[in-house]
Amino acid sequence: MSRLFNLQGKTALVTGSSRGLGLAMAQGLADAGARLVLNGVNEERLESAAAALRQDGYDVLVAAFDVTDEASVVAAFERFDAEGIAIDILVNNAGVQFRKPMVELATADWQRVIDTNLTSAFVAGREAAKRMMARGAGGKIINIGSLTSELARATVAPYTVAKGGIKMLTKAMAAEWGEHGIQANAIGPGYMLTDMNEALISNPQFDGWVKARTPARRWGAPEELAGTAVFLASDASNYVNGQIIYVDGGMISVL
Ligand code: GCO
């Protein structure tokens, strides 16, 4: 394995990694040598994902906590401290989708999406960065954005606002933490084959639109994010900071 992309000796916490994009990126990081800390709120699903990865020989820990609950995020990082677990790589992947026209959208639903998709990345990022700075060994923060970090689509306003915020939070992290050897970057997945998108995938009109609108003429597979995650988690990206890399089959680059 190329030294540049080698994650051996590093520990990666991936939020929302019991399935979907988070689990796929976690597998890629483990493939490159990282020890994993999987996170989610469903302990059974987490343990099942961890067991499968351990079967493949990977070093996997589990940390069940709700990224929207600041106290549980802080407690999780304090547990890492107590157990000597240094988080070298944080992937802020946890997120939800909620599709409804804004004129019908309850503020509580708006707030829930913002809290889960954006505020959680700030809280976990703050807790990770404080410790990276104290260790003086730098670190990597990878926030998961979206095509909606740049472009809006009707009926997904809170998700769009949160993901637009992810793009700018990534730059804010770079601005404050770059001098501490921390690189904060983002990945912008395109339309990926995930449970969250099931309603879209099974809708023939939407499926047709995605395929026509994407130069690759297809949806993306979750594992297609792994290479970019490894790049941004590795020494290969030590002079990359505040960027968002779109893994979208070309969709955001064309009309
Ligand atoms: C939607 C989808 C998108 C994708 C992805 C695109 O309803 O439009 O859920 O938001 O999940 O974020 O980049």
Residues whose N, C-alpha, C, O or C-beta is under 5 A from the ligand:
A	BS01	GCO	Q97 S146 L147 T148 R153 V156 P189 G190 Y191
